[in-house]
Each structure stands twice: as C-alpha cells, then as structure tokens.
Amino acid sequence: MTYDTDKHVRKINRVRKKINKGRVVNREISRVFIFFSIVFAALGVYIVLFLAFDSSSVINNSYNRRTEALDKSVVRGSILASDGTALAYTSVDAEGREYRYYPYSNYFAHSVGFSSNGMLGIESSYNYYLLTSHASLWDKISNEFRGIKNPGDSVLTTLNTGLQIYISDLLGNNNAAVICMNPDTGEVYAMVSKPEFDPNVISEIWEYITSEEGAADGNGSILLNRTTQGLYTPGSTFKIFTLYEYYREHPEKISVYSYDCEGSVNVGDTSISCFSGAHGHEDLKAALANSCNCSFGTIGSTLDLAQFAAVNKKLLFDTTLPIDISSYSSVYSLKESDSDYDIMATAIGQGNTQVTPLHLAMVVSAIANDGVCMKPHLVKSIINPYGEVTKQFKNEIYTELFTPQDASFLKEYLRAVVTDGTASAVYPGNFVAYGKTGTAEKESDTIGDYDHSWFAGWAENNEQKLCVCVLIENMESSGLSAVYVSKLIFDYYFSYF
C-alpha cells in the first residue's frame, strides 16, 4: 500500500487549524472572563465604598421609596435629648391615627426639625433609623396578627435640654445663631437658631412662613438654620486666620513685631479705620487683643495671597462640613488680582468672605483640642424599643487643622484677647476662657449701624471644655453683644454641668 503523504499533511493541517481555532476561542473566553472579573471587582469596591460612605445619605434621601414602605409598617421612633428626655415622639390614638409631638415646642425647632411638609433637621437626617424597628421577631409577628405597626427605633442625641432652653431664652427675639460643642469629642450640646417656629403646627403655618410676607417678617426664611446654613461676614473673628498665615510665613517676626496705630490707614482713595480710635504702639499680641484693623490690614497687604488661599482651604473654607444635618460651605474668594483695599479689607474680616457659625466653632474647637478637629455630631446612638443600643456613633477625628505647636501659639494669643482685649467681658469667671470677638459691617448699612456681633472661643474648667460660637444679627438695634451672651453661657454651663 502506497503511503499518501499529501493526505497526511492535509490531515495534520486540519488538526492544527482546529487547535489554533481552539486557542483563539480560549483566548477570547479568557478575555471575556478577565473583563467580567474586573467589572465584578469594581462593583465590589463600589459596594464597599457605598456602604462605608454614601449609604446613609441615600437611605435617608426624601426621594427614597423604601422609607415610604417603612412608614406603612413602623410607628416613627422618638428623638431623645442626651439625658433621655423626649424631644419628639409619635402618639397613636384608638383608631390608629398618628400624631407627631414636639414637647419643647420651638426650643429645638432647627436641630430636631419636623417630619411633615417635607423634613428638616434630625427628623430628616435620621429618617431611616426612626422608621426602622428592632422589635423582637415574636413582637413583630404578634403586631402583624393584631394589624398594628411595629414601634420604631429611637435616636439618642447629644443635645443638652437645659443648655438649649437657657440659650434660647437668653437670645429673646433677636435674630441669632449659637452653637455649643465639646472640642474634645465633637458632640454638639446646643444649637439655637433665631427666629424659630413651633414644629407642632408646621402644617398650619407652612403657607405663611414660605410666602414672601412670612419671609419678610422673619428677616429671611424662618426655616433657615443659621448655625449651619447662615453665611455671614466674619468681621474680626477672621483675624485668627490672618494671624495664623502671618505666623506661618514669618515666624521670625512674631516676637519683634511692632506697629504704631494712628486710628486709620490710607488705602488708595479710601481708608481702613479702627472702631475704638488710635491704639498707639502695639506688639502683635496687643494688635490681636485690641482687634486693630490698621495693624491687621497692613499685615494682610504683606501676605502671599496664593499661600493664604491654600491655608484657608485647609481651614475648611469652600468645604462641605461633616455634620449630620444640612449645612452650607463658607466662602473665601480673595485673588492676587484684587485691589489693595480688597486685600486689606479681607484680612480684617470684611470683603467678600462669608462664614457659618459652625465653621468658626470647628476652627476654634481644633485650637482648643491641640490642633485636632473632631467631627461635629448631634447623635450618640440608635436605641431599640426595649432601650437597648443597636448602633453607636463613635466620636471621630475629622482632620488635623493645626500642629500642636501652632495650636499652642494661637491659644496664647486668644487668651490675651480675653484677659487684655475686646473679649474682657468673659473675664474673670469660674473658668479659663479664650476667643475672638468680631463686628461685621453689613454692606447695605451705614458703618457702625446694625452691625452683626460675633464671638468664637472656648472655656475650660478642670477637665471640662465648652466651645461656643455666637452670632447676633443687628447688634446695635438689640443691645445684646455676642461676647456678653458667651459669658453668660459659660457661667451657666460650668455652674450646672
């Protein structure tokens, strides 16, 4: 038999083609497998990041239909003060109708908020938790058979009932904002915004307070939480930022700084003046204690503006603040191309800079806490219907705003403002206080009329610390200054808590 070489070669080639085709197919399968592996890995990373950072905001979003479903099966839980006192609770009548009550009426209006006509405050931010029930399985089965809803979990806040009521009464009818927090933990003890409203009747007053007439009566929206959403010219409280930048740029000049204040300084066709007249010869500490506009305006004109902008970004300007209710970002917009007057005006806290009381409270809290800024928060834990903690919110470090050495320097200067300067109204007391005053001119007003009054600082008594930021609108018409209010808050807190 003759061996057919050509036939054998053709057979081998066919086998090779099949093998190569198989290899091609295998390569395609491998590529598809690798692609989907990458997709699944990315999805896994996204899910982890979502659970860690974004899940609570999505769950609590008012557009999330899941909360609507929960509302049909769960009686909304209570919101409690730090001592367990109810700040909001739901009552159910014999026919199963639910009523949301706020026992303290207007006192916690902006912090606790409301849950009808939209939502506000803790009622909004912790909506999902309030509509979640950790009742036992047996109780849930029993409630299902009886045709009643399950009791929702409660939110235990950091808010101090006595302090909140005291501050609210102290402010009277003034438009104002006060936030008090522990600088070592970030716990918010009081959050008062004026004007206020009674959340018990929010449905009845809704049409009026959201009308132009209602907004005019309240000098702006009465629903605005001025502590976290109010944007104001910082006045001389901003000199903390100017001082810090000067210290960073010229540490060698701090101890030898000297300035002769004549009461005003010319800037082009205009001038910058000190409210209390000429301060005379000053070192840097005296310039801050006296809140000398001339000195700090001149300092501002010497700063590296690009570096100053970067530092202010680090110090939380143009940043979404990490608090568990709605807040606005402070604004710093000074550019190197701005005029000499704008530069000097910004350095003393005028110009286009705007801050929230929360922002200033976080900055001075960081100074009090050796440079470490804690995450401000209003909620401690979630509690089930049997009083057991189902979720604990730990105190968290947010960021380090200052080095310990920088914080020590700023402490020394802010102490001088209290002992020898514009904040002497808080000295002496049964505490050691630090802080900075501010008087912010409103652009539409004549200088000196209806200015806003600021104080941002803290006080210590042994191991206790309390940081306060007080903003009084239209001080000249009310006669109530922020530094005086701060003094009374410190006195009250260290006497009773």
C-alpha positions as CSV (number, residue, x, y, z in Angstrom):
1,M,0.0,0.0,0.0
2,T,1.4,3.4,-1.0
3,Y,1.6,6.0,1.8
4,D,-0.2,9.2,0.7
5,T,2.0,11.9,2.1
6,D,-0.2,14.8,0.9
7,K,-3.3,13.3,2.5
8,H,-1.4,13.0,5.8
9,V,-0.2,16.6,5.6
10,R,-3.7,17.8,4.9
11,K,-4.9,15.9,7.9
12,I,-2.2,17.4,10.1
13,N,-3.1,20.9,8.9
14,R,-6.8,20.3,9.6
15,V,-5.8,19.3,13.2
16,R,-3.6,22.3,13.5
17,K,-6.4,24.6,12.4
18,K,-8.7,23.1,14.9
19,I,-6.1,23.5,17.6
20,N,-5.4,27.1,16.6
21,K,-9.1,27.8,16.4
22,G,-9.5,26.4,19.9
23,R,-6.7,28.6,21.1
24,V,-8.3,31.6,19.6
25,V,-11.6,30.7,21.2
26,N,-9.9,30.1,24.6
27,R,-8.1,33.5,24.3
28,E,-11.5,35.1,23.6
29,I,-13.0,33.3,26.6
30,S,-10.1,34.4,28.8
31,R,-10.5,38.0,27.7
32,V,-14.2,37.9,28.4
33,F,-13.5,36.3,31.8
34,I,-10.9,38.9,32.7
35,F,-13.3,41.7,31.6
36,F,-16.1,40.5,33.8
37,S,-13.8,39.8,36.7
38,I,-12.7,43.4,36.5
39,V,-16.3,44.6,36.4
40,F,-17.3,42.4,39.4
41,A,-14.2,43.6,41.3
42,A,-15.1,47.3,40.6
43,L,-18.7,46.6,41.6
44,G,-17.4,45.0,44.8
45,V,-15.2,48.1,45.6
46,Y,-18.2,50.4,44.8
47,I,-20.5,48.5,47.2
48,V,-17.9,48.6,50.0
49,L,-17.4,52.4,49.4
50,F,-21.1,52.9,49.2
51,L,-21.8,51.1,52.5
52,A,-18.9,52.9,54.2
53,F,-19.6,56.5,53.0
54,D,-22.8,57.0,51.0
55,S,-25.4,54.5,52.1
56,S,-26.8,56.6,55.0
57,S,-27.3,59.7,52.7
58,V,-29.1,57.6,50.1
59,I,-31.2,55.7,52.6
60,N,-32.3,59.0,54.3
61,N,-33.0,60.8,51.0
62,S,-36.5,62.0,50.9
63,Y,-36.9,60.6,47.4
64,N,-36.1,57.0,48.6
65,R,-39.3,55.0,48.2
66,R,-38.1,52.5,50.7
67,T,-38.8,54.9,53.6
68,E,-42.4,55.2,52.3
69,A,-42.8,51.5,52.6
70,L,-41.3,51.5,56.2
71,D,-43.7,54.3,57.2
72,K,-46.7,51.9,56.4
73,S,-45.4,49.3,58.9
74,V,-43.5,51.2,61.6
75,V,-44.6,53.9,64.0
76,R,-41.9,56.6,63.8
77,G,-39.4,56.4,66.7
78,S,-38.6,59.1,69.2
79,I,-35.8,61.7,69.3
80,L,-34.3,62.0,72.7
81,A,-32.1,64.5,74.4
82,S,-28.7,63.3,75.9
83,D,-30.5,62.5,79.2
84,G,-33.2,60.5,77.5
85,T,-35.9,63.3,77.6
86,A,-38.2,63.1,74.6
87,L,-37.7,65.9,72.1
88,A,-40.1,64.3,69.5
89,Y,-42.4,61.3,69.7
90,T,-45.4,59.8,68.0
91,S,-48.7,59.2,69.7
92,V,-51.3,56.7,68.2
93,D,-54.9,57.1,69.1
94,A,-57.6,54.3,69.3
95,E,-58.3,54.5,65.6
96,G,-54.6,54.1,64.7
97,R,-54.1,57.8,63.7
98,E,-50.6,59.0,64.4
99,Y,-49.6,62.4,65.7
100,R,-46.1,63.7,65.9
101,Y,-45.4,65.8,69.1
102,Y,-42.6,68.1,70.0
103,P,-42.8,68.7,73.8
104,Y,-40.4,71.6,73.8
105,S,-42.2,73.5,71.1
106,N,-39.9,76.0,69.4
107,Y,-36.8,75.3,71.5
108,F,-35.3,72.5,69.3
109,A,-37.0,73.6,66.1
110,H,-34.0,73.7,63.8
111,S,-31.9,70.9,65.3
112,V,-34.7,68.3,65.8
113,G,-36.7,69.7,62.9
114,F,-40.0,68.3,61.7
115,S,-41.3,65.3,59.6
116,S,-44.3,66.8,57.8
117,N,-44.4,69.3,54.9
118,G,-41.0,67.9,53.9
119,M,-38.4,67.2,56.6
120,L,-35.8,69.2,58.5
121,G,-33.0,68.6,61.0
122,I,-32.5,65.2,62.7
123,E,-36.0,64.2,61.6
124,S,-34.6,64.3,58.0
125,S,-31.1,63.0,58.5
126,Y,-32.1,60.1,60.7
127,N,-35.4,59.3,58.9
128,Y,-34.4,55.8,58.1
129,Y,-33.4,54.9,61.6
130,L,-36.6,56.4,63.0
131,L,-38.6,54.2,60.6
132,T,-36.7,51.0,61.4
133,S,-37.8,48.7,64.1
134,H,-35.6,46.3,66.0
135,A,-38.6,44.9,67.9
136,S,-38.3,41.2,68.5
137,L,-39.5,38.7,65.9
138,W,-42.2,37.5,68.2
139,D,-43.5,41.1,68.8
140,K,-43.5,41.7,65.0
141,I,-45.5,38.5,64.3
142,S,-47.9,39.5,67.1
143,N,-48.3,43.0,65.8
144,E,-48.9,41.6,62.3
145,F,-51.8,39.5,63.5
146,R,-53.2,42.4,65.5
147,G,-53.0,44.7,62.5
148,I,-50.8,47.3,64.2
149,K,-47.5,48.8,63.3
150,N,-44.2,48.0,64.9
151,P,-42.6,50.5,67.2
152,G,-39.7,52.4,65.6
153,D,-36.2,52.8,67.0
154,S,-35.3,56.0,68.8
155,V,-32.4,58.4,68.2
156,L,-30.4,59.5,71.3
157,T,-28.9,62.9,70.6
158,T,-26.0,64.8,72.2
159,L,-28.3,67.8,72.9
160,N,-28.4,69.2,76.4
161,T,-32.0,70.3,77.3
162,G,-31.1,72.8,80.0
163,L,-28.4,74.5,78.0
164,Q,-30.6,74.7,74.8
165,I,-33.5,76.3,76.7
166,Y,-31.3,78.7,78.6
167,I,-29.6,80.0,75.4
168,S,-32.9,80.3,73.5
169,D,-34.5,82.3,76.4
170,L,-31.3,84.4,76.6
171,L,-31.5,85.4,73.0
172,G,-35.1,86.5,73.2
173,N,-36.5,87.8,69.9
174,N,-33.1,88.6,68.4
175,N,-32.1,87.1,65.1
176,A,-29.2,85.0,66.1
177,A,-27.2,81.7,66.0
178,V,-25.5,79.9,68.8
179,I,-23.7,76.6,68.6
180,C,-22.0,74.9,71.7
181,M,-19.9,71.8,71.4
182,N,-17.3,69.8,73.2
183,P,-14.0,70.4,71.4
184,D,-12.5,67.0,72.6
185,T,-15.4,64.9,71.2
186,G,-17.3,66.9,68.6
187,E,-20.6,66.4,70.5
188,V,-23.0,69.3,69.9
189,Y,-24.6,70.3,73.2
190,A,-26.8,73.2,71.9
191,M,-27.8,74.5,68.5
192,V,-30.1,77.6,68.6
193,S,-31.2,79.5,65.6
194,K,-33.5,82.5,65.7
195,P,-36.1,83.3,64.5
196,E,-37.7,80.0,65.3
197,F,-41.0,78.2,64.8
198,D,-43.2,75.6,66.5
199,P,-42.9,72.3,64.7
200,N,-46.2,71.1,66.3
201,V,-48.1,73.5,64.0
202,I,-45.8,73.4,61.0
203,S,-48.7,72.3,58.7
204,E,-50.9,75.2,59.8
205,I,-48.2,77.9,59.4
206,W,-46.5,76.4,56.3
207,E,-48.2,78.6,53.7
208,Y,-47.4,81.8,55.6
209,I,-43.8,81.1,56.5
210,T,-43.0,80.1,53.0
211,S,-44.6,83.2,51.5
212,E,-42.9,86.4,50.7
213,E,-44.7,88.1,53.6
214,G,-43.6,85.4,56.0
215,A,-40.0,85.6,54.8
216,A,-40.0,89.4,55.3
217,D,-41.4,89.2,58.8
218,G,-38.6,86.7,59.7
219,N,-35.8,88.7,58.0
220,G,-35.2,85.7,55.7
221,S,-36.5,82.2,55.8
222,I,-37.5,81.2,59.3
223,L,-36.7,77.6,58.3
224,L,-33.0,78.6,57.8
225,N,-30.8,77.0,60.4
226,R,-28.5,80.0,61.0
227,T,-25.9,77.9,62.8
228,T,-25.1,75.6,59.9
229,Q,-26.7,77.5,56.9
230,G,-26.3,81.1,57.7
231,L,-23.5,82.8,55.8
232,Y,-22.1,86.0,57.4
233,T,-19.2,88.4,57.0
234,P,-16.9,87.2,59.8
235,G,-15.7,90.6,61.0
236,S,-12.6,90.5,63.2
237,T,-13.0,86.8,64.0
238,F,-11.2,86.3,60.7
239,K,-8.1,87.8,62.2
240,I,-7.5,84.4,63.6
241,F,-6.9,83.2,60.0
242,T,-4.8,86.3,59.1
243,L,-2.7,85.9,62.3
244,Y,-2.1,82.2,61.5
245,E,-1.0,82.9,58.0
246,Y,1.4,85.6,59.1
247,Y,2.8,83.3,61.8
248,R,3.4,80.6,59.1
249,E,5.1,83.0,56.7
250,H,7.1,85.0,59.2
251,P,7.7,83.0,62.4
252,E,10.9,85.0,63.0
253,K,9.0,88.3,63.1
254,I,6.4,87.3,65.7
255,S,8.4,88.3,68.8
256,V,9.7,91.5,67.3
257,Y,6.5,92.7,65.6
258,S,5.8,96.4,66.2
259,Y,3.1,98.7,64.9
260,D,2.0,102.3,65.7
261,C,-1.7,102.6,65.2
262,E,-3.0,106.1,64.5
263,G,-6.6,105.1,64.2
264,S,-6.7,104.8,60.4
265,V,-4.6,103.9,57.4
266,N,-5.0,105.1,53.9
267,V,-5.5,102.6,51.1
268,G,-5.6,104.3,47.7
269,D,-8.6,106.6,47.7
270,T,-10.2,105.2,50.8
271,S,-9.1,104.2,54.3
272,I,-9.4,101.5,56.9
273,S,-10.2,102.6,60.5
274,C,-10.2,101.2,64.0
275,F,-13.6,101.4,65.7
276,S,-12.1,102.5,69.1
277,G,-9.6,105.1,67.6
278,A,-5.9,105.1,67.8
279,H,-4.3,102.2,69.7
280,G,-0.8,103.6,69.7
281,H,2.3,101.3,69.9
282,E,1.4,97.6,69.7
283,D,3.2,94.3,69.6
284,L,1.4,91.5,67.7
285,K,-0.4,90.1,70.7
286,A,-1.7,93.6,71.6
287,A,-2.8,94.1,68.0
288,L,-5.0,91.0,68.2
289,A,-6.3,91.8,71.7
290,N,-7.2,95.3,70.5
291,S,-8.6,93.9,67.3
292,C,-6.6,96.6,65.5
293,N,-7.9,96.9,61.9
294,C,-5.0,99.1,60.9
295,S,-2.4,96.6,62.1
296,F,-4.1,93.6,60.6
297,G,-4.9,95.4,57.3
298,T,-1.3,96.2,56.9
299,I,-0.3,92.6,57.7
300,G,-2.7,91.4,55.1
301,S,-1.0,93.5,52.4
302,T,2.2,91.6,53.0
303,L,0.9,88.1,52.8
304,D,1.5,85.6,50.0
305,L,-2.1,85.5,48.7
306,A,-1.8,82.2,46.9
307,Q,-0.5,80.6,50.1
308,F,-3.2,82.3,52.2
309,A,-5.9,80.9,49.9
310,A,-4.4,77.4,50.2
311,V,-4.3,77.7,54.0
312,N,-7.9,78.9,54.2
313,K,-8.9,75.9,52.0
314,K,-7.2,73.7,54.6
315,L,-9.0,75.6,57.3
316,L,-12.4,74.4,55.8
317,F,-13.3,77.3,53.6
318,D,-15.2,76.2,50.4
319,T,-15.6,72.8,52.1
320,T,-18.7,70.7,52.8
321,L,-18.6,70.3,56.6
322,P,-19.1,66.8,58.1
323,I,-22.1,67.4,60.2
324,D,-25.2,65.1,60.3
325,I,-27.7,67.8,59.3
326,S,-27.9,70.2,56.3
327,S,-25.1,72.8,56.2
328,Y,-23.6,75.4,53.7
329,S,-20.0,75.9,52.9
330,S,-18.1,79.1,54.0
331,V,-16.7,81.2,51.1
332,Y,-13.3,82.7,50.6
333,S,-12.7,84.3,47.2
334,L,-9.7,86.7,47.5
335,K,-7.5,86.7,44.5
336,E,-4.0,88.1,43.8
337,S,-5.5,90.3,41.2
338,D,-7.8,92.0,43.7
339,S,-7.3,95.6,44.8
340,D,-5.2,96.7,47.7
341,Y,-8.3,97.7,49.6
342,D,-10.0,94.3,49.0
343,I,-6.9,92.6,50.3
344,M,-6.7,94.7,53.4
345,A,-10.4,94.6,54.0
346,T,-10.4,90.8,53.7
347,A,-7.5,90.5,56.2
348,I,-9.7,92.2,58.8
349,G,-12.8,90.1,58.1
350,Q,-14.7,92.4,55.7
351,G,-14.7,92.0,51.9
352,N,-16.5,89.1,50.3
353,T,-15.6,86.4,52.8
354,Q,-18.5,84.6,54.4
355,V,-18.6,82.0,57.2
356,T,-21.1,79.9,59.0
357,P,-21.1,79.8,62.9
358,L,-20.5,76.0,62.6
359,H,-17.3,76.6,60.6
360,L,-15.9,79.1,63.2
361,A,-16.8,76.7,66.0
362,M,-14.9,73.9,64.4
363,V,-11.8,76.0,63.9
364,V,-11.6,77.3,67.5
365,S,-12.5,73.8,68.7
366,A,-9.5,72.4,66.9
367,I,-7.3,75.1,68.6
368,A,-8.7,74.0,71.9
369,N,-8.0,70.4,71.1
370,D,-4.3,70.8,70.3
371,G,-5.0,71.2,66.6
372,V,-7.3,68.2,66.1
373,C,-10.7,68.9,64.7
374,M,-13.3,66.4,65.7
375,K,-16.3,65.6,63.5
376,P,-19.2,67.6,64.9
377,H,-22.3,65.4,65.5
378,L,-25.7,65.6,67.1
379,V,-26.5,61.9,67.6
380,K,-24.9,59.4,70.0
381,S,-26.8,56.2,69.3
382,I,-29.8,54.3,68.0
383,I,-32.0,52.6,70.6
384,N,-34.5,49.8,70.0
385,P,-38.0,49.8,71.6
386,Y,-36.6,47.9,74.7
387,G,-34.0,50.6,75.4
388,E,-31.0,48.6,74.0
389,V,-28.4,50.3,71.8
390,T,-28.4,48.9,68.3
391,K,-25.9,51.3,66.8
392,Q,-23.3,53.5,68.5
393,F,-21.9,56.6,66.7
394,K,-18.3,57.0,67.9
395,N,-16.5,60.2,68.3
396,E,-14.4,60.6,65.2
397,I,-11.3,62.7,64.3
398,Y,-12.2,64.7,61.2
399,T,-8.8,66.3,60.4
400,E,-5.8,68.0,62.0
401,L,-6.2,71.7,61.2
402,F,-3.1,72.8,63.2
403,T,0.1,71.2,64.6
404,P,0.2,71.1,68.4
405,Q,2.8,73.9,68.3
406,D,0.6,76.1,66.1
407,A,-2.4,75.5,68.3
408,S,-0.4,76.5,71.4
409,F,0.7,79.7,69.7
410,L,-2.9,80.6,68.8
411,K,-4.2,79.7,72.3
412,E,-1.7,82.1,73.8
413,Y,-3.0,84.9,71.6
414,L,-6.7,84.1,72.0
415,R,-6.2,84.1,75.8
416,A,-4.8,87.7,75.6
417,V,-8.0,88.8,73.8
418,V,-9.9,87.7,76.9
419,T,-7.5,89.0,79.6
420,D,-6.4,92.2,77.9
421,G,-8.6,92.9,74.9
422,T,-12.0,93.1,73.3
423,A,-13.3,89.9,75.0
424,S,-12.7,91.1,78.5
425,A,-16.4,90.7,79.2
426,V,-15.9,87.0,79.7
427,Y,-13.1,87.5,82.2
428,P,-12.9,86.7,85.0
429,G,-15.1,83.7,85.8
430,N,-15.0,80.2,87.3
431,F,-13.3,79.1,84.1
432,V,-10.4,80.0,81.8
433,A,-11.6,81.5,78.5
434,Y,-10.1,82.0,75.1
435,G,-11.6,83.6,72.0
436,K,-12.0,86.3,69.4
437,T,-14.7,89.0,69.0
438,G,-15.9,90.4,65.8
439,T,-18.1,93.2,64.5
440,A,-19.3,92.6,60.9
441,E,-20.5,95.6,58.9
442,K,-23.4,94.8,56.6
443,E,-22.7,96.1,53.1
444,S,-26.1,97.9,52.8
445,D,-25.8,99.7,56.1
446,T,-24.1,102.9,57.2
447,I,-20.8,102.0,59.0
448,G,-21.4,101.3,62.7
449,D,-25.2,100.8,62.4
450,Y,-26.9,97.5,62.7
451,D,-23.6,95.5,62.7
452,H,-23.5,91.8,63.4
453,S,-21.8,90.8,66.6
454,W,-19.5,87.7,66.9
455,F,-17.7,85.7,69.5
456,A,-15.9,82.4,68.8
457,G,-14.0,80.7,71.5
458,W,-14.0,78.2,74.3
459,A,-13.6,78.0,78.1
460,E,-12.1,75.3,80.4
461,N,-12.8,74.3,84.0
462,N,-10.5,71.5,85.1
463,E,-11.3,68.7,82.6
464,Q,-14.4,70.3,81.2
465,K,-14.3,72.3,78.0
466,L,-17.1,74.1,76.1
467,C,-16.7,75.8,72.7
468,V,-19.2,78.4,71.7
469,C,-19.8,80.4,68.6
470,V,-22.3,83.2,68.9
471,L,-23.7,85.5,66.2
472,I,-26.1,88.3,67.0
473,E,-27.6,90.0,64.0
474,N,-28.2,93.7,64.1
475,M,-26.4,94.2,67.4
476,E,-26.9,98.0,67.5
477,S,-30.7,97.6,67.5
478,S,-30.8,94.8,70.0
479,G,-28.2,96.0,72.6
480,L,-27.1,92.4,73.0
481,S,-23.5,91.5,72.2
482,A,-22.1,88.1,71.3
483,V,-19.3,88.3,73.9
484,Y,-21.8,89.1,76.7
485,V,-24.0,86.2,75.6
486,S,-20.9,83.9,75.6
487,K,-20.0,85.0,79.1
488,L,-23.5,84.0,80.4
489,I,-23.4,80.7,78.6
490,F,-20.0,79.8,80.2
491,D,-21.3,80.9,83.6
492,Y,-24.4,78.7,83.2
493,Y,-22.7,75.7,81.8
494,F,-19.8,75.5,84.3
495,S,-22.2,76.1,87.2
496,Y,-24.7,73.4,86.4
497,F,-23.0,70.7,84.3
